Amino acid sequence: MPVSADSPKDILNAVHNDTKLHDKALHKEFYSLAIKAIITVIGTWAFLHMFEIFVAPLVGITHTHIQIAAITATVIIAFVIITATRRLVKRFASKTHPQFSSSLSFFVIIFISLIAALSVLYQLNVNPQEILVSGGVAAIILGIGVSTIVGNILSSGLILTTYPAKIGDSISVVSDNVRGKIAEIDLFYTTVQTDEGKEYIVPNNAIIQGNIRILKDISISEQLPYSEGDRVEITSALEKYIGTIIKITPKFTTILDDERTKEYVLANSVILDGNFTIVRHRKA
């Protein structure tokens, strides 16, 4: 069957255009959220400042009360921004790579929490440098107490940004003889969905420190004899599928026929078992 004016490249581009539209929508939503957050923060601080100057002296409200109100407002605003960001990421989770969604949530939480902490210190007229210099024994004790928490958080950032294994990758945990797929990476733990349907949860710092050895399996896209955008003929003794590969997931391959009216979904395991003969046409 000859290829129509819609070449495999055109078909794949049409499919990817939908993804680009969702990416633009996600960027627009984040831009809108950032503008609203900035306006809320500036408006809240301006209101408290004006209230302290013009209203507080008339009703007997002291500067301490204003400080408490400012700290409370800072914590609430930070919580609302973090919650709104996480909800926004979840809305678009099916349209973006899970690794990107988790990384975005992680760094937003860290950034907003840091800004909120500095803002609270400013409201209390405390210089962070003074805490580090004069904290002495208390700072050491506190540091020991939170070292595990901080270590897991830093390890989470390293795993999300530099670790070879990403969310969705198939892995093997050598030390515990566990095989599965990385399902989630949060602030403290990495969750592996095992092949037996169980959840294997590992502290992030154990992975970074090498206490847990992980082997990354070869991705399914590297094992299959075709890639997205290829026009193929997949034939068995009873079936034949002709069209363009538009999507490859860890378990399935989706083929769009040349008339763009049907989608065929084949299990990758069947392809790899050699039950089909595959003819791949060269891209134009």
LODREN-842013 format. One line per field, with one value per atom (N, C-alpha, C, O): atom name; x, y, z. Coordinates in steps of 0.001 Angstrom, whole numbers, plus 500000, padded with zeros to 6 digits. Layout:
<atoms>
a: c(CA  ...)
X: c(X  ...)
Y: c(Y  ...)
Z: c(Z  ...)
</atoms>
This chain:
<atoms>
a: c(N  CA  C  O  N  CA  C  O  N  CA  C  O  N  CA  C  O  N  CA  C  O  N  CA  C  O  N  CA  C  O  N  CA  C  O  N  CA  C  O  N  CA  C  O  N  CA  C  O  N  CA  C  O  N  CA  C  O  N  CA  C  O  N  CA  C  O  N  CA  C  O  N  CA  C  O  N  CA  C  O  N  CA  C  O  N  CA  C  O  N  CA  C  O  N  CA  C  O  N  CA  C  O  N  CA  C  O  N  CA  C  O  N  CA  C  O  N  CA  C  O  N  CA  C  O  N  CA  C  O  N  CA  C  O  N  CA  C  O  N  CA  C  O  N  CA  C  O  N  CA  C  O  N  CA  C  O  N  CA  C  O  N  CA  C  O  N  CA  C  O  N  CA  C  O  N  CA  C  O  N  CA  C  O  N  CA  C  O  N  CA  C  O  N  CA  C  O  N  CA  C  O  N  CA  C  O  N  CA  C  O  N  CA  C  O  N  CA  C  O  N  CA  C  O  N  CA  C  O  N  CA  C  O  N  CA  C  O  N  CA  C  O  N  CA  C  O  N  CA  C  O  N  CA  C  O  N  CA  C  O  N  CA  C  O  N  CA  C  O  N  CA  C  O  N  CA  C  O  N  CA  C  O  N  CA  C  O  N  CA  C  O  N  CA  C  O  N  CA  C  O  N  CA  C  O  N  CA  C  O  N  CA  C  O  N  CA  C  O  N  CA  C  O  N  CA  C  O  N  CA  C  O  N  CA  C  O  N  CA  C  O  N  CA  C  O  N  CA  C  O  N  CA  C  O  N  CA  C  O  N  CA  C  O  N  CA  C  O  N  CA  C  O  N  CA  C  O  N  CA  C  O  N  CA  C  O  N  CA  C  O  N  CA  C  O  N  CA  C  O  N  CA  C  O  N  CA  C  O  N  CA  C  O  N  CA  C  O  N  CA  C  O  N  CA  C  O  N  CA  C  O  N  CA  C  O  N  CA  C  O  N  CA  C  O  N  CA  C  O  N  CA  C  O  N  CA  C  O  N  CA  C  O  N  CA  C  O  N  CA  C  O  N  CA  C  O  N  CA  C  O  N  CA  C  O  N  CA  C  O  N  CA  C  O  N  CA  C  O  N  CA  C  O  N  CA  C  O  N  CA  C  O  N  CA  C  O  N  CA  C  O  N  CA  C  O  N  CA  C  O  N  CA  C  O  N  CA  C  O  N  CA  C  O  N  CA  C  O  N  CA  C  O  N  CA  C  O  N  CA  C  O  N  CA  C  O  N  CA  C  O  N  CA  C  O  N  CA  C  O  N  CA  C  O  N  CA  C  O  N  CA  C  O  N  CA  C  O  N  CA  C  O  N  CA  C  O  N  CA  C  O  N  CA  C  O  N  CA  C  O  N  CA  C  O  N  CA  C  O  N  CA  C  O  N  CA  C  O  N  CA  C  O  N  CA  C  O  N  CA  C  O  N  CA  C  O  N  CA  C  O  N  CA  C  O  N  CA  C  O  N  CA  C  O  N  CA  C  O  N  CA  C  O  N  CA  C  O  N  CA  C  O  N  CA  C  O  N  CA  C  O  N  CA  C  O  N  CA  C  O  N  CA  C  O  N  CA  C  O  N  CA  C  O  N  CA  C  O  N  CA  C  O  N  CA  C  O  N  CA  C  O  N  CA  C  O  N  CA  C  O  N  CA  C  O  N  CA  C  O  N  CA  C  O  N  CA  C  O  N  CA  C  O  N  CA  C  O  N  CA  C  O  N  CA  C  O  N  CA  C  O  N  CA  C  O  N  CA  C  O  N  CA  C  O  N  CA  C  O  N  CA  C  O  N  CA  C  O  N  CA  C  O  N  CA  C  O  N  CA  C  O  N  CA  C  O  N  CA  C  O  N  CA  C  O  N  CA  C  O  N  CA  C  O  N  CA  C  O  N  CA  C  O  N  CA  C  O  N  CA  C  O  N  CA  C  O  N  CA  C  O  N  CA  C  O  N  CA  C  O  N  CA  C  O  N  CA  C  O  N  CA  C  O  N  CA  C  O  N  CA  C  O  N  CA  C  O  N  CA  C  O  N  CA  C  O  N  CA  C  O  N  CA  C  O  N  CA  C  O  N  CA  C  O  N  CA  C  O  N  CA  C  O  N  CA  C  O  N  CA  C  O  N  CA  C  O  N  CA  C  O  N  CA  C  O  N  CA  C  O  N  CA  C  O  N  CA  C  O  N  CA  C  O  N  CA  C  O  N  CA  C  O  N  CA  C  O  N  CA  C  O  N  CA  C  O  N  CA  C  O  N  CA  C  O  N  CA  C  O  N  CA  C  O  N  CA  C  O  N  CA  C  O  N  CA  C  O  N  CA  C  O  N  CA  C  O  N  CA  C  O  N  CA  C  O  N  CA  C  O  N  CA  C  O  N  CA  C  O  N  CA  C  O  N  CA  C  O  N  CA  C  O  N  CA  C  O  N  CA  C  O  N  CA  C  O  N  CA  C  O  N  CA  C  O  N  CA  C  O  N  CA  C  O  N  CA  C  O  N  CA  C  O  N  CA  C  O  N  CA  C  O  N  CA  C  O  N  CA  C  O  N  CA  C  O  N  CA  C  O  N  CA  C  O  N  CA  C  O  N  CA  C  O  N  CA  C  O  N  CA  C  O  N  CA  C  O  N  CA  C  O  N  CA  C  O  N  CA  C  O  N  CA  C  O  N  CA  C  O  N  CA  C  O  N  CA  C  O  N  CA  C  O  N  CA  C  O  N  CA  C  O  N  CA  C  O  N  CA  C  O  N  CA  C  O  N  CA  C  O  N  CA  C  O  N  CA  C  O  N  CA  C  O  N  CA  C  O  N  CA  C  O  N  CA  C  O)
X: c(500849  500000  500881  501695  500763  501603  501255  500121  502267  502060  501416  501836  500397  499681  500506  501664  499881  500576  501012  501966  500278  500669  501763  501467  503004  504136  504251  503637  505035  505224  505717  505321  506586  507088  505959  505893  505052  503917  502982  502468  502770  501879  502450  501733  503755  504380  504375  504180  504590  504558  503174  503045  502130  500769  500499  499820  501046  500870  501621  501116  502849  503664  503130  503381  502395  501844  500903  500835  500174  499262  500038  499613  501200  502047  502572  502640  502949  503458  502383  502673  501139  500055  499884  499642  500011  499898  501081  500917  502278  503443  503235  503557  502690  502424  501386  501497  500369  499344  499945  499593  500864  501526  502357  502319  503121  503932  503048  503376  501932  501020  500439  500322  500080  499522  500555  500222  501799  502847  503140  503370  503132  503345  502243  502506  501010  499875  499977  499692  500384  500528  501628  501477  502738  503842  503411  503745  502665  502187  501252  501360  500333  499400  500145  499802  501175  501942  502670  502675  503290  504017  503068  503367  501912  500928  500433  500272  500189  499705  500735  500393  502007  503062  503225  503259  503326  503496  502286  502434  501091  499876  499787  499388  500163  500099  501079  500729  502304  503312  502945  503126  502436  502042  500893  500873  499935  498802  499272  498852  500153  500628  501436  501337  502227  503028  502133  502338  501146  500232  499387  499103  498991  498186  498972  498431  500276  501103  501301  501384  501375  501630  500383  500432  499258  498078  497012  496303  496893  495785  496243  495578  497378  497829  497920  497468  498486  498557  497191  497058  496183  494852  494129  493300  494435  493718  494596  494163  495824  496684  497391  497798  497542  498258  499748  500160  500552  501996  502721  502141  503995  504827  504946  505042  504939  505005  503814  503956  502632  501442  501570  501160  502137  502340  503326  503139  504378  505349  504686  504917  503867  503177  502270  502216  501556  500669  501474  501063  502626  503458  504019  504040  504471  505007  503913  504129  502737  501610  501240  501010  501183  500850  501903  501566  503181  504264  504126  504249  503868  503735  502524  502605  501415  500200  500405  500037  500996  501225  502160  501922  503218  504153  503440  503633  502610  501866  500917  500815  500225  499270  499985  499501  501135  501877  502383  502282  502930  503422  502281  502423  501148  499989  499462  499155  499358  498862  499801  499348  501107  502078  501967  501976  501862  501752  500465  500466  499377  498124  498241  497732  498916  499099  499943  499645  500994  501845  501058  501206  500217  499417  498422  498147  497875  496928  497559  496904  498835  499525  500465  501289  500333  501266  501206  502231  500011  499876  500431  500631  500685  501174  502661  503234  503290  504705  505421  504792  506753  507526  507492  507658  507276  507203  508447  508351  509616  510842  510805  511243  510273  510151  509172  509432  508043  507033  507589  507393  508288  508851  509949  510029  510795  511871  511294  511777  510259  509639  509038  509234  508303  507710  508787  508648  509867  510945  511563  511683  511958  512667  511741  512188  510468  509523  509375  509377  509246  509123  510358  510240  511550  512791  512909  513238  512642  512797  511823  512223  510552  509542  509810  509661  510205  510494  511677  511667  512695  513867  513497  513896  512729  512299  511443  511596  510544  509688  510521  510266  511513  512355  513136  513223  513708  514450  513525  513909  512294  511336  510967  510849  510788  510474  511628  511408  512861  514025  514100  514452  513762  513760  512720  512978  511538  510488  510902  510491  511715  512180  513460  514026  513911  515143  516350  517216  516386  517480  518334  517811  519623  520567  520962  521511  520703  521060  522534  522873  523416  524841  525130  526019  524367  524565  524202  524820  523198  522806  523934  524249  524546  525605  526847  527532  527132  528357  528201  529096  527064  526896  526054  525837  525575  524714  525450  524860  526743  527570  527060  526745  526987  526599  525190  524914  524287  522897  522834  522087  523624  523631  524165  523659  525201  525767  524751  524573  524078  523067  521937  521485  521490  520421  520880  520118  522132  522658  522686  522338  523105  523123  521706  521466  520768  519393  518736  517917  519091  518419  519288  518898  520470  521394  520778  520963  520051  519431  518377  518288  517571  516531  517145  516748  518117  518769  519486  519464  520124  520820  519880  520222  518694  517710  517219  517029  517012  516538  517584  517260  518850  519915  520083  520300  519979  520082  518954  519148  517761  516624  516919  516639  517489  517840  518857  518749  519854  520866  520266  520599  519383  518753  517907  517929  517160  516278  517052  516562  518246  518965  520138  520420  520826  522053  522077  522889  521217  521290  520845  519853  521550  521202  519810  519165  519329  517998  516943  517050  515926  514871  513535  513413  512545  511199  510701  510796  510173  509698  510698  510337  511970  512987  512816  512431  513110  513125  514500  515519  514529  515798  515823  514803  517017  517204  517976  519021  517474  518175  518991  518448  520309  521180  521175  521078  521277  521432  520234  520394  519033  517821  517151  516052  517806  517269  515840  514942  515653  514339  514388  515324  513378  513239  511928  510914  511957  510742  510998  511988  510089  510156  510094  509308  510927  510894  509574  509293  508765  507434  507404  506627  508244  508186  509496  510138  509874  511012  510521  510247  510415  509955  511110  512270  510803  511859  512747  513919  512219  512965  513192  514193  512275  512344  512157  511554  512705  512455  511608  511953  510503  509587  509721  509648  509916  510036  508820  508531  508107  506980  507551  508000  507530  508166  507321  506138  507957  507244  506150  505228  506250  505217  504068  503147  504108  503027  503172  502208  504355  504591  505387  505947  505425  506201  507465  507405  508604  509899  510382  510637  510508  510798  512215  512588  513002  514410  514709  514295  515425  515857  516783  517644  516607  517402  518896  519717  519252  520682  521346  522554  520573  521143  521548  522516  520802  521137  522375  523286  522411  523545  524827  525897  524732  525914  526382  527458  525580  525993  525628  526034  524862  524437  523425  523306  522700  521769  522284  522351  522639  523162  522019  521229  521947  520866  521453  522394  520888  521247  520085  518943  520373  519345  519222  520205  518006  517766  517765  517498  518062  518013  516564  515667  516330  514968  514360  515067  513044  512342  512529  512554  512662  512822  514133  514234  515144  516415  516376  517212  515434  515331  514459  514663  513490  512583  513266  514131  512894  513553  513008  513176  512368  511837  511788  512009  511503  511396  510192  509606  509821  508691  508958  510042  507948  508080  508352  508210  508748  508993  507683  506701  507673  506544  506908  507952  506036  506368  505239  504090  505617  504663  504974  506049  504041  504225  503272  502053  503841  503054  503289  504420  502198  502281  501508  501065  501351  500633  499171  498563  498596  497172  496881  495757  497870  497600  498636  499757  498216  499140  498759  497594  499739  499518  500472  501680  499906  500702  500394  499230  501418  501198  502452  503563  502259  503363  503377  502341  504557  504716  504579  505407  503538  503318  503614  503755  503711  503975  504546  504061  505592  506182  506247  506895  505576  505611  506372  506697  506662  507376  506668  507311  505346  504620  503992  503782  503691  502922  503502  504169  503222  503528  502225  501375  502057  500848  501170  502115  500360  500547  499329  498197  499553  498479  498502  499523  497344  497332  497459  497317  497727  498004  496817  496996  495607  494417  494133  493233  494921  494779  493378  492834  492810  491476  491509  490567  492599  492671  494020  495042  493987  495209  495292  494338  496430  496662  497644  498686  497303  498158  498663  497873  499990  500603  501476  502144  501464  502308  503762  504065  504641  506059  506623  507515  506097  506583  506346  507164  505216  504915  505896  506349  506217  507173  508537  509180  508980  510304  510384  511472  509243  509234  509432  509609  509404  509625  508400  508525  507212  505987  505592  504706  506253  505929  507169  508297  506911  507939  507757  506648  508842  508755  509543  510728  508860  509503  509451  508374  510613  510676  511082  512119  510254  510541  511448  511273  512380  513297  512535  511600  512947  512322  512760  513894  511797  512118  513119  513513)
Y: c(498802  500000  501243  501392  502120  503317  504271  504334  505002  505967  507210  507710  507709  508883  510127  510050  511275  512540  512686  513397  511982  512003  510966  509789  511383  510488  510105  510749  509054  508700  509860  510009  510686  511839  512813  513368  513020  513920  513368  514109  512051  511431  511570  511911  511303  511416  512855  513110  513794  515210  515608  516377  515074  515382  514866  515515  513680  513122  513949  514207  514366  515134  516547  517166  517061  518408  518497  519519  517399  517390  517513  518206  516823  516923  518332  518828  518988  520351  521313  522242  521076  521928  521810  522801  520579  520384  521028  521575  520963  521609  523118  523737  523711  525146  525498  526514  524633  524875  524799  525591  523835  523704  524937  525445  525434  526633  527839  528664  527929  529043  528997  530026  527803  527656  528027  528683  527611  527940  529434  530024  530036  531476  532224  533169  531780  532401  532210  533133  531008  530739  531609  532128  531768  532591  534054  534700  534578  535964  536143  537121  535191  535276  535216  535929  534352  534230  535529  535977  536135  537395  538498  539252  538583  539612  539393  540349  538127  537817  538197  538787  537855  538159  539672  540186  540379  541833  542497  543398  542042  542611  542379  543271  541168  540854  541704  542254  541808  542593  544080  544767  544568  545985  546264  547291  545331  545505  545538  546399  544591  544549  545810  546337  546285  547489  548709  549480  548883  550014  549902  550900  548667  548449  548842  549452  548478  548804  550310  550822  551013  552456  553248  554140  552903  553751  553220  554007  551908  551345  550828  551051  550137  549503  550471  550120  551687  552604  552995  553281  553013  553437  552370  552688  551114  550019  549291  548305  549764  549197  547913  547139  547678  546481  546786  547782  545934  546161  545545  544812  545871  545326  543813  543121  543302  541839  541153  540104  541752  541180  541193  540247  542260  542344  541274  540661  541056  540021  538643  537864  538365  537070  536917  535853  537998  537952  537738  536976  538413  538278  536860  536295  536293  534924  533936  533034  534111  533225  533325  532311  534559  534759  534131  533546  534247  533662  532152  531568  531519  530056  529612  528642  530320  529953  530119  529243  531252  531487  530425  529918  530092  529062  527727  527028  527378  526112  526105  525103  527216  527303  527197  526515  527867  527819  526406  525912  525758  524395  523454  522629  523574  522719  522963  522017  524239  524566  524030  523543  524118  523612  522108  521590  521403  519939  519511  518546  520225  519904  520162  519394  521252  521587  520533  520135  520082  519046  517756  517084  517406  516184  516278  515278  517483  517652  517311  516746  517654  517433  516225  516029  515420  514312  513311  512761  513081  512108  512624  511850  513938  514536  514883  515319  514699  515000  513771  512858  513764  512645  512672  513734  511506  511482  512060  512672  511870  512409  513930  514537  514550  516002  516488  517477  515790  516187  516111  517026  515015  514860  515882  516445  516124  517109  518496  519243  518837  520151  520316  521347  519305  519368  519499  520281  518723  518730  520113  520649  520692  521969  523129  524098  523038  524064  524026  525071  522822  522680  523234  523977  522873  523336  524854  525527  525393  526829  527637  528592  527257  527994  527873  528847  526680  526492  527348  527921  527436  528255  529733  530434  530203  531610  531901  532946  530977  531172  531209  532029  530325  530297  531594  532141  532089  533348  534520  535446  534449  535509  535523  536587  534332  534245  534788  535518  534434  534954  536475  537158  536993  538449  539100  540139  538480  539026  539033  539903  538058  537967  538762  538756  539455  540253  539399  539819  538189  537262  537129  536908  537259  537092  535619  535098  534928  533507  533244  532195  534191  534010  533947  533220  534717  534719  533369  532920  532735  531413  530411  529615  530462  529514  529766  528829  531066  531410  531207  530674  531631  531630  530473  530359  529614  528523  527544  526977  527340  526484  525066  524417  524597  523219  522938  521860  523912  523703  523432  522563  524182  523979  522600  521957  522134  520810  519717  518780  519856  518859  518833  517767  520015  520091  519510  518827  519788  519263  517752  517127  517156  515690  515137  514107  515840  515351  515354  514486  516328  516440  515954  516069  515409  515010  513962  514016  513018  511979  512560  512197  513484  514113  514926  514803  515758  516588  515715  516002  514643  513737  513122  513012  512719  512144  513176  512864  514413  515462  515772  515868  515927  516187  515010  515199  513797  512609  512559  512145  512986  513032  513957  513619  515135  516064  515470  515654  514753  514129  513029  512907  512229  511144  511707  511187  512774  513353  514025  514091  514520  515312  514583  514805  513721  513140  511618  511040  510954  509495  508874  509319  507855  507262  506662  506716  506088  505474  506530  507267  506603  507597  506923  505699  507739  507214  506547  507116  505340  504579  503560  502675  503667  502708  501379  501337  500304  498979  498750  498992  498282  498119  496800  496128  496447  495308  495788  496425  495488  495809  494578  493566  494677  493512  492947  491732  493811  493336  492536  491598  492897  492224  491381  490866  491236  490418  490824  489987  492128  492681  493246  493959  492924  493492  494258  493834  495389  496174  497462  497594  498411  499689  500814  500759  501839  502990  503724  504246  503758  504351  505788  506598  506120  507464  507785  506914  509052  509568  510823  511844  510734  511913  512487  512169  513330  514008  513047  513347  511904  511026  509615  508976  509136  507737  507568  508397  506453  505995  504734  503789  504729  503594  502794  503343  501504  500591  499676  498992  499668  498745  497427  497345  496397  495139  494368  494649  493393  492566  491736  491274  491546  490780  491665  491187  492952  493863  494471  495024  494383  494962  496258  496543  497033  498266  498069  497682  498345  498259  499688  500405  500105  501495  501600  500891  502506  502635  504086  504996  504331  505702  506226  505497  507467  508022  508043  507796  508340  508404  507034  506948  505955  504608  504328  503610  504899  504712  505512  504994  506780  507640  507150  507213  506663  506194  504823  504369  504160  502863  501691  500563  501930  500809  499921  498732  500519  499772  499829  500907  498705  498652  498403  497474  499252  499178  498966  499651  498011  497789  498240  497834  499069  499563  498628  498348  498150  497271  498077  499279  497413  498058  498425  497597  499662  500110  499318  498832  499191  498400  498993  498256  500312  500945  500540  500543  500188  499751  498287  497848  497532  496116  495870  494893  496750  496554  496901  497777  496236  496451  497652  497730  498576  499783  500895  500655  502086  503229  504060  503827  505025  505887  506643  507188  506666  507341  506404  506791  505154  504181  503683  503494  503470  502801  501331  500986  500459  499041  498170  498594  496937  495863  494745  494148  494463  493445  492297  492467  491136  490018  488755  488442  488025  486687  485742  486133  484510  483537  483927  483561  484659  484988  486474  486857  487323  488759  489544  489091  490746  491654  493088  493470  493874  495273  496140  495902  497152  498075  499495  499883  500246  501615  502227  501750  503300  504063  503894  503990  503641  503533  504931  505804  505143  506474  506525  507609  505358  505371  504037  502976  504106  502912  503121  504052  502255  502286  501055  500184  500964  499772  498458  497408  498491  497236  497112  496000  498248  498169  499064  500063  498669  499467  499831  498967  501101  501565  501897  502630  501338  501540  502255  501837  503329  504057  503673  503826  503156  502710  503898  505053  503592  504641  505553  506709  505054  505890  506741  507581  506507  507236  507094  508037  505913  505634  504597  504499  503816  502763  502811  503179  502431  502260  500813  500284  500180  498820  498850  499502  498141  498097  496661  495737  496482  495162  495098  496069  493954  493759  493618  492853  494351  494269  492871  492423  492187  490836  489899  489020  490087  489248  489555  488649  490821  491203  490596  490037  490706  490219  488698  488135  488026  486558  486008  484802  486880  486437  485868  485122  486208  485691  486454  486023  487586  488389  488584  488646  488679  489110  490603  491071  491342  492806  493336  493041  494133  494834  496320  496891  496934  498357  499147  498881  500123  500956  502104  502678  502428  503539  504853  505052  505743  507052  507880  507794  508691  509522  510602  511403)
Z: c(500000  500000  500000  500911  499050  499005  500135  500609  500542  501611  501039  499996  501716  501253  501533  501943  501302  501533  502982  503297  503869  505270  505482  505687  505436  505620  507082  507932  507403  508811  509654  510810  509071  509812  510127  511224  509132  509362  510433  511270  510392  511374  512775  513716  512909  514216  514712  515901  513791  514176  514676  515629  514018  514436  515846  516642  516139  517477  518515  519608  518149  519096  519295  520329  518311  518453  519646  520328  519886  521033  522338  523262  522403  523585  523775  524899  522661  522746  523255  524009  522834  523307  524814  525502  525322  526767  527492  528582  526884  527492  527580  528594  526500  526520  527581  528268  527701  528716  530114  530988  530328  531631  531942  533063  530941  531152  531458  532311  530754  530981  532391  533057  532837  534181  535246  536232  535049  536010  536015  537071  534847  534758  535506  536249  535294  535977  537488  538251  537925  539352  539955  541061  539227  539728  539879  540872  538889  538965  540160  540900  540343  541469  542807  543750  542878  544120  544441  545588  543421  543630  544079  545005  543406  543782  545205  545964  545571  546921  547978  549002  547723  548690  548852  549970  547718  547783  548442  549267  548070  548650  550149  550897  550593  552025  552825  553869  552329  553038  553037  554043  551923  551865  552830  553509  552881  553800  555246  556019  555617  557001  557334  558442  556381  556616  556824  557762  555953  556071  557343  558004  557672  558881  560128  561051  560143  561307  561461  562577  560330  560397  560781  561628  560141  560284  561248  561875  561371  562150  563511  564522  563531  564777  565953  567043  565789  566944  567483  568673  566638  567063  567867  568719  567604  568278  569290  569887  569491  570525  570130  570997  568842  568378  568325  567730  568942  569022  567821  567020  567735  566645  566752  565739  567977  568164  567517  566888  567675  567037  565512  564839  564983  563535  563070  562019  563866  563538  563479  562554  564478  564512  563294  562676  562956  561792  560510  559635  560400  559210  559077  557983  560191  560166  559792  558982  560387  560071  558595  557937  558077  556663  555760  554731  556134  555335  555245  554168  556396  556423  555597  554843  555741  555005  553504  552722  553103  551673  551091  549994  551824  551354  551189  550194  552178  552104  550911  550204  550685  549578  548233  547330  548089  546823  546543  545420  547580  547401  547030  546127  547727  547442  546033  545308  545644  544304  543230  542194  543474  542501  542348  541231  543468  543407  542698  541934  542949  542262  540767  539951  540418  539003  538307  537180  538977  538398  538206  537185  539186  539075  537923  537260  537678  536572  535241  534365  535082  533823  533882  532989  534937  535127  533968  533565  533440  532350  531035  530099  530954  529711  529779  528780  530927  531070  531622  532157  531484  532005  533532  534132  534176  535639  536307  537371  535688  536270  536321  537298  535250  535218  536278  536964  536411  537405  538816  539615  539126  540465  540726  541818  539727  539888  540121  540972  539365  539514  540898  541542  541363  542701  543771  544711  543621  544607  544733  545835  543595  543658  544039  544653  543684  544125  545646  546296  546216  547667  548367  549341  547870  548488  548375  549352  547188  546951  547805  548471  547785  548550  550050  550788  550500  551929  552359  553448  551507  551832  551908  552838  550923  550936  552166  552799  552504  553678  554961  555843  555066  556264  556421  557520  555317  555363  555718  556433  555194  555489  556977  557585  557550  558982  559817  560784  559445  560161  560062  561025  558880  558705  559609  560217  559693  560546  562017  562785  562395  563787  564012  565105  562946  563034  563411  564179  562852  563129  561880  560788  562032  560932  560862  561833  559750  559645  559948  560494  559597  559850  561339  561780  562110  563559  564164  565130  563585  564090  563876  564761  562673  562357  563208  563619  563472  564200  565698  566353  566242  567701  568215  569422  567321  567769  568668  569588  568403  569238  569345  568347  570587  570867  570382  569854  570558  570136  568640  568192  567865  566424  566068  565149  566803  566537  566839  566061  568002  568374  567354  566935  566964  565975  564644  563959  564282  563021  563005  562004  564129  564215  564125  563495  564767  564782  563423  563121  562598  561288  560148  558986  560454  559393  558466  557250  559043  558220  557294  556121  557849  557037  555901  554742  556258  555244  554218  553021  554700  553794  552778  551601  553223  552302  551298  550123  551765  550865  549795  548611  550222  549254  548296  547099  548833  547979  546970  545827  547402  546478  545308  544158  545601  544532  543581  542369  544114  543266  542401  541222  542987  542216  541083  539967  541371  540357  539225  538097  539510  538508  537862  536684  538604  538060  538026  537304  538783  538855  537544  536965  537057  535744  535680  534633  536788  536796  537090  538070  536242  536373  536684  536631  537005  537230  535949  534862  536094  534943  534441  533665  534872  534433  535163  536332  534452  535066  535675  535028  536923  537637  538393  538547  538860  539753  540974  540836  542168  543413  543778  544220  543585  543704  545107  545285  546114  547486  547979  548761  547529  548008  546935  547144  545782  544692  544334  544249  544126  543798  542383  542020  541595  540254  540176  540730  539483  539348  538594  537874  538770  538073  539094  540040  538902  539791  539599  538520  540657  540565  541059  540552  542049  542643  543347  543933  543274  544045  544765  544135  546090  546838  547648  547385  548632  549379  550158  550389  550564  551449  550901  551226  550080  549679  548166  547484  547683  546312  546397  547107  545673  545698  544411  543312  544562  543424  543403  544385  542275  542102  541581  540438  542427  542051  541043  540852  540406  539432  540089  539416  541401  542131  542587  543248  542242  542612  543991  544518  544594  545907  545760  544701  546842  546863  547699  548866  547075  547748  547954  546987  549220  549553  550106  551041  549503  549856  550236  549517  551360  551671  550576  550083  550204  549108  549417  548535  550682  550988  550920  550699  551107  550980  549533  549281  548584  547170  546803  546157  547216  546881  547543  546937  548781  549504  549038  549428  548204  547683  548557  548276  549622  550463  549747  550040  548806  547963  546530  545939  545977  544612  543637  543804  542615  541630  540242  539840  539518  538131  537251  537467  536274  535375  534176  533489  533934  532791  531496  531502  530403  529096  528794  528956  528357  528088  526953  526071  526979  525976  524584  523598  524493  523180  522519  521292  523327  522770  522362  521571  522879  522542  521313  520592  521073  519949  518624  518589  517551  516248  515486  514269  516163  515524  516560  517747  516120  517022  516611  515554  517437  517120  515818  515610  514949  513667  512511  511351  512817  511743  511155  511874  509837  509193  509066  508511  509587  509687  509149  509026  508833  508552  509534  509481  510424  511460  511140  511143  510867  510346  511150  511521  511420  512000  511085  510005  511521  510695  510510  509504  511457  511413  511309  510984  511579  511670  510875  510643  510467  509783  510115  510005  510519  510878  510066  510036  509407  508606  509078  509177  509362  509799  510384  510150  511154  511731  513245  513902  513787  515233  515831  515571  516629  517206  518695  519260  519344  520786  521226  520833  522054  522649  524156  524632  524901  526356  526837  526030  528138  528618  528314  528296  528073  527852  526459  525975  525809  524569  523480  523751  522238  521055  520369  520154  520021  519352  517903  517613  516991  515556  514999  515241  514257  513585  512120  511450  511603  510204  509249  509651  507982  507002  506758  506377  506972  506800  508030  508027  509092  510339  510929  511503  510781  511323  512438  513226  512508  513509  514220  513642  515478  516242  516715  517286  516478  516917  518085  518015  519156  520336  520502  520696  520423  520529  521773  522128  522423  523601  523150  522235  523793  523433  523671  522951  524683  524975  523802  523530  523100  521933  520803  520104  520632  519598  519895  519006  521152  521524  521524  521393  521671  521642  520239  520066  519232  517864  517181  516209  517675  517067  515801  515062  515555  514382  513517  514004  512211  511273  511051  510792  511153  511099  509919  509758  509089  507983  508303  508477  508379  508697  507464  506856  507101  505939  506357  507432  505542  505833  505842  505066  506730  506802  505586  505115  505101  503940  504318  503470)
</atoms>
